[in-house]
Amino acid sequence: MRLGGPTFDIEEEPGALVSYHQENGFSAAFMREVEDKVKRDEILAAYGEANILPAELGAYRLNILQTDAARRQENLDEISRKLAYADEAGIRCCVIHGGSYEPEGWGTPNPDNQSERAFEDTVTAVQAILDRVQPKQAKLTLEPERWLLPDEPGVYLRLVEAIDRPGFGVHLDPVNIIASPKTFYDSGALLKECFGTLGPHILSCHTKDVVTVDRYPYHLIETYTGNGMLDHDVYLAELDKLDADVSLMIEHLTAEQLQKARDFLFERAEELGLAFVMPVK
């Protein structure tokens, strides 16, 4: 398994990016689009020499269930463009969100967002993107959410089977689907279900954490990795069973919190007798 994290304000130059990943023990990288292809290829070559995997390119906030047909097509066009970029650059996966039937918000809750209609429309949208791009290296993945599809591992597996395209894979973010006291207090069981159901299809994962607060009604709040209750011991143990290039990407924190999260993950891995793939110096 590989570990990665945000680069914040690090200069978009090959040497600076590689040094940052080496210093942090990151052998996986969040990727940004670089318009200058010469510069992009220089970054990718430098990553290759340092054994740093270009793990993810985000194509977020593009609503694949947009109710206005013209705007929906614009979103599908943009996702297709980003997936094509990821494929050309050799980025492992392009990550998108599921959609919402609320016209003004990609992730706004709607009573129909988790309906069978939404499932079918999601399948149709993803198939259209993949049939258009025909990726050879990158795969398109959906980030799970509590209020969008996919919202649980069984639904995600149904999507994999229904979409039925080699260019579709799984991105896992377990904090996004912790939606009750049961899954909060027994996140290890949820994680085992996720990996047991989706393991062969998983390409990348996000790590953050979750806490509850003494407030009525029951509240769950996201926090940075190591500062909450997510069972990272189970998370790391299950990740270690997969392909060595599956990446665990730290997200949604500050630079100071990143150091704490990184150290926490290395400590937990060492305690479990596990090891992350390291970049070459």
Backbone hydrogen bonds, N-H to C=O, Kabsch-Sander energy under -0.5 kcal/mol:
donor,donor_aa,acceptor,acceptor_aa,energy
2,R,246,V,-2.2
3,L,277,V,-0.5
4,G,248,L,-2.1
10,I,7,T,-2.0
13,E,11,E,-2.5
17,L,13,E,-2.6
18,V,14,P,-2.6
19,S,15,G,-2.4
20,Y,16,A,-2.1
21,H,17,L,-2.1
22,Q,18,V,-2.7
23,E,19,S,-2.7
24,N,20,Y,-1.5
25,G,21,H,-0.8
25,G,22,Q,-0.8
26,F,21,H,-2.8
27,S,3,L,-1.3
27,S,25,G,-0.6
28,A,3,L,-1.4
29,A,53,L,-2.6
30,F,5,G,-0.5
31,M,56,E,-3.1
35,E,33,E,-0.5
37,K,35,E,-0.9
40,R,36,D,-2.6
41,D,37,K,-2.6
42,E,38,V,-1.8
43,I,39,K,-2.3
44,L,40,R,-2.5
45,A,41,D,-2.4
46,A,42,E,-2.2
47,Y,43,I,-2.5
48,G,44,L,-2.4
49,E,45,A,-2.2
50,A,46,A,-1.4
51,N,48,G,-1.3
52,I,47,Y,-2.8
53,L,27,S,-3.1
53,L,51,N,-0.5
55,A,29,A,-1.6
55,A,53,L,-1.3
56,E,29,A,-1.3
57,L,93,C,-1.9
58,G,31,M,-0.6
59,A,95,V,-3.1
63,N,61,R,-0.6
64,I,62,L,-0.7
66,Q,63,N,-1.0
69,A,67,T,-0.6
72,R,68,D,-2.7
73,Q,69,A,-2.2
74,E,70,A,-1.9
75,N,71,R,-2.1
76,L,72,R,-2.5
77,D,73,Q,-2.6
78,E,74,E,-2.2
79,I,75,N,-2.5
80,S,76,L,-2.4
81,R,77,D,-2.2
82,K,78,E,-2.3
83,L,79,I,-2.8
84,A,80,S,-2.4
85,Y,81,R,-2.1
86,A,82,K,-2.6
87,D,83,L,-2.5
88,E,84,A,-2.5
89,A,85,Y,-2.3
90,G,86,A,-0.8
90,G,87,D,-0.6
91,I,86,A,-2.7
92,R,54,P,-2.7
93,C,55,A,-1.1
94,C,139,K,-2.7
95,V,57,L,-2.2
95,V,93,C,-0.5
96,I,141,T,-2.6
98,G,143,E,-0.6
105,G,102,E,-1.3
108,T,105,G,-0.8
113,N,110,N,-1.9
115,S,112,D,-1.7
119,F,115,S,-2.0
120,E,116,E,-2.6
121,D,117,R,-2.6
122,T,118,A,-2.4
123,V,119,F,-2.3
124,T,120,E,-2.3
125,A,121,D,-2.3
126,V,122,T,-2.6
127,Q,123,V,-2.6
128,A,124,T,-2.1
129,I,125,A,-2.0
130,L,126,V,-2.6
131,D,127,Q,-2.9
132,R,128,A,-1.5
133,V,129,I,-2.4
134,Q,130,L,-2.8
139,K,92,R,-1.2
140,L,167,G,-3.1
141,T,94,C,-2.6
142,L,169,G,-0.5
143,E,96,I,-2.9
145,E,148,L,-0.5
145,E,150,P,-1.4
146,R,176,N,-0.7
156,Y,152,E,-2.1
157,L,153,P,-2.4
158,R,154,G,-1.9
159,L,155,V,-2.1
160,V,156,Y,-2.4
161,E,157,L,-2.4
162,A,158,R,-2.6
163,I,159,L,-3.2
164,D,160,V,-2.0
168,F,165,R,-1.7
169,G,140,L,-2.5
170,V,201,H,-2.5
171,H,142,L,-0.8
172,L,204,S,-2.2
176,N,173,D,-1.0
177,I,174,P,-1.5
178,I,175,V,-1.1
179,A,177,I,-0.9
184,F,180,S,-2.2
185,Y,181,P,-3.0
186,D,182,K,-1.6
187,S,184,F,-0.8
189,A,186,D,-0.8
190,L,186,D,-1.3
191,L,187,S,-2.8
192,K,188,G,-2.3
193,E,189,A,-2.1
194,C,190,L,-2.6
195,F,191,L,-2.6
196,G,192,K,-2.6
197,T,193,E,-2.2
198,L,194,C,-2.8
199,G,195,F,-2.0
201,H,198,L,-2.3
202,I,198,L,-0.8
202,I,199,G,-1.4
203,L,170,V,-2.8
204,S,170,V,-1.0
205,C,247,S,-2.4
206,H,172,L,-2.3
207,T,249,M,-2.4
209,D,223,T,-2.3
211,V,221,I,-2.8
213,V,219,H,-1.0
215,R,213,V,-2.0
219,H,213,V,-0.6
221,I,211,V,-3.2
223,T,209,D,-2.3
227,N,224,Y,-2.2
229,M,210,V,-2.6
232,H,230,L,-1.9
235,Y,231,D,-2.1
236,L,232,H,-2.8
237,A,233,D,-2.1
238,E,234,V,-2.7
239,L,235,Y,-2.4
240,D,236,L,-2.3
241,K,238,E,-1.1
242,L,239,L,-1.9
246,V,243,D,-1.9
247,S,203,L,-1.2
248,L,2,R,-2.9
249,M,205,C,-3.2
249,M,247,S,-0.6
250,I,4,G,-2.8
250,I,248,L,-0.6
251,E,207,T,-1.8
258,L,254,T,-2.2
259,Q,255,A,-1.3
260,K,256,E,-1.2
261,A,257,Q,-2.9
262,R,258,L,-3.0
263,D,259,Q,-2.4
264,F,260,K,-2.4
265,L,261,A,-2.3
266,F,262,R,-2.3
267,E,263,D,-2.4
268,R,264,F,-2.6
269,A,265,L,-2.4
270,E,266,F,-2.3
271,E,267,E,-2.4
272,L,268,R,-1.7
273,G,269,A,-0.5
273,G,270,E,-1.2
274,L,269,A,-3.2
277,V,1,M,-3.0
280,V,50,A,-2.6
